[in-house]
Amino acid sequence: MAGSSPFPEFFISHHIGDYLLQTDFQALNKHGGLGRDRTARRALGQHGLSYTAAFVPALAVVARRRGLGRALSVAAAITLPHVAIDDGRMLHSYMRAVKGIKGAADPGLARNVDQSMHMVCLWLAARFAARG
């Protein structure tokens, strides 16, 4: 890990998990995956697993430097918010409440807000991973 923060490795891992490994099925069906829809739940679950797998090399370094318990906690701090954001409902609630969006949001804006939320969560997870 470069320096004391694993954020650069988390940033690359995020892009691998969210773009290179995510399948079309997952991307098209994951919204609402924390609800009752079985297809959405399967898509979001599969994406959560493959997304987390992309972080294994960075998490191995966290485990070596800070211990297995810290690495597992960091894995949860990476995966759980990612899945909650990708479910889509929290994102849309935020866009309505904070950005004042009425109805459907512009897809480009929604993608940028989604990725911004992911980056904030990863930055916080990296701070937790590097904490002494």
C-alpha positions as CSV (number, residue, x, y, z in Angstrom):
1,M,0.0,0.0,0.0
2,A,1.3,3.4,-0.9
3,G,2.0,5.4,2.2
4,S,-0.2,4.7,5.2
5,S,-3.6,5.0,3.5
6,P,-4.9,2.2,1.3
7,F,-7.2,4.6,-0.6
8,P,-5.3,4.4,-3.9
9,E,-5.7,0.6,-3.8
10,F,-9.3,0.9,-2.8
11,F,-9.9,3.3,-5.6
12,I,-8.5,0.8,-8.2
13,S,-10.3,-2.1,-6.6
14,H,-13.6,-0.2,-6.7
15,H,-13.2,0.4,-10.5
16,I,-12.3,-3.3,-11.0
17,G,-15.3,-4.4,-9.0
18,D,-17.8,-1.8,-10.2
19,Y,-16.9,-1.8,-13.9
20,L,-14.7,-4.7,-15.0
21,L,-16.3,-7.5,-13.0
22,Q,-20.0,-6.3,-12.9
23,T,-22.1,-8.2,-15.4
24,D,-24.8,-6.7,-17.5
25,F,-27.3,-8.8,-15.6
26,Q,-26.1,-7.3,-12.3
27,A,-26.1,-3.8,-13.6
28,L,-29.6,-4.0,-15.1
29,N,-31.3,-5.8,-12.2
30,K,-29.6,-4.9,-8.9
31,H,-31.8,-1.9,-8.1
32,G,-34.2,-2.8,-5.3
33,G,-32.1,-5.8,-4.4
34,L,-32.5,-5.2,-0.7
35,G,-36.3,-5.6,-1.2
36,R,-38.4,-8.6,-2.0
37,D,-37.7,-9.0,-5.7
38,R,-35.8,-12.2,-6.1
39,T,-34.1,-11.3,-9.4
40,A,-32.9,-8.0,-8.0
41,R,-31.7,-9.6,-4.8
42,R,-29.7,-12.2,-6.8
43,A,-28.2,-9.5,-9.0
44,L,-27.3,-7.3,-6.1
45,G,-25.9,-10.2,-4.1
46,Q,-23.8,-11.4,-7.0
47,H,-22.5,-7.9,-7.6
48,G,-21.7,-7.5,-3.9
49,L,-19.6,-10.7,-3.9
50,S,-17.7,-9.9,-7.1
51,Y,-17.2,-6.3,-6.0
52,T,-15.7,-7.4,-2.6
53,A,-13.5,-10.0,-4.4
54,A,-11.8,-7.2,-6.2
55,F,-10.6,-5.8,-2.9
56,V,-9.0,-9.1,-1.7
57,P,-5.4,-8.0,-2.6
58,A,-5.8,-4.7,-0.8
59,L,-7.5,-6.3,2.2
60,A,-4.7,-8.9,2.4
61,V,-2.3,-6.0,3.0
62,V,-4.6,-4.5,5.6
63,A,-4.6,-7.9,7.3
64,R,-0.8,-8.1,7.3
65,R,-0.4,-4.6,8.7
66,R,-3.4,-4.3,11.0
67,G,-4.6,-7.9,11.6
68,L,-7.3,-10.1,10.2
69,G,-10.0,-8.6,12.4
70,R,-9.4,-5.2,11.0
71,A,-9.3,-6.5,7.5
72,L,-12.7,-8.2,7.9
73,S,-14.1,-5.1,9.5
74,V,-12.8,-3.0,6.6
75,A,-14.3,-5.5,4.1
76,A,-17.7,-5.0,5.7
77,A,-17.2,-1.2,5.7
78,I,-16.5,-1.4,2.0
79,T,-19.2,-3.9,1.0
80,L,-22.3,-2.9,3.1
81,P,-22.4,0.7,2.0
82,H,-21.7,-0.2,-1.6
83,V,-24.7,-2.6,-1.6
84,A,-26.9,-0.1,0.1
85,I,-26.0,2.6,-2.5
86,D,-26.4,0.2,-5.4
87,D,-29.9,-0.9,-4.2
88,G,-30.8,2.6,-5.5
89,R,-33.5,3.6,-3.0
90,M,-31.2,5.6,-0.7
91,L,-29.6,7.3,-3.7
92,H,-33.0,8.4,-5.0
93,S,-34.1,9.6,-1.6
94,Y,-30.9,11.6,-1.3
95,M,-31.4,13.1,-4.8
96,R,-35.0,14.1,-3.9
97,A,-34.2,15.5,-0.4
98,V,-30.9,17.2,-1.0
99,K,-30.7,17.9,-4.7
100,G,-34.4,18.7,-5.1
101,I,-34.9,16.3,-7.9
102,K,-38.6,15.7,-8.9
103,G,-39.4,12.5,-10.7
104,A,-36.7,10.6,-12.5
105,A,-33.2,12.0,-12.2
106,D,-31.0,12.6,-15.2
107,P,-29.0,9.3,-15.6
108,G,-25.7,11.0,-15.8
109,L,-26.3,13.0,-12.7
110,A,-27.5,9.8,-10.9
111,R,-24.3,8.0,-11.9
112,N,-22.1,10.8,-10.7
113,V,-23.9,11.0,-7.3
114,D,-23.7,7.2,-7.0
115,Q,-20.0,7.2,-7.7
116,S,-19.4,10.2,-5.3
117,M,-21.2,8.3,-2.6
118,H,-19.0,5.3,-3.3
119,M,-15.8,7.4,-3.1
120,V,-16.8,9.0,0.2
121,C,-17.5,5.6,1.7
122,L,-14.2,4.2,0.4
123,W,-12.3,7.2,1.8
124,L,-13.8,6.5,5.2
125,A,-13.0,2.8,4.9
126,A,-9.4,3.7,4.0
127,R,-9.1,6.0,7.0
128,F,-10.5,3.2,9.3
129,A,-8.0,0.7,7.7
130,A,-5.0,2.9,8.3
131,R,-6.0,3.9,11.9
132,G,-3.5,2.9,14.5
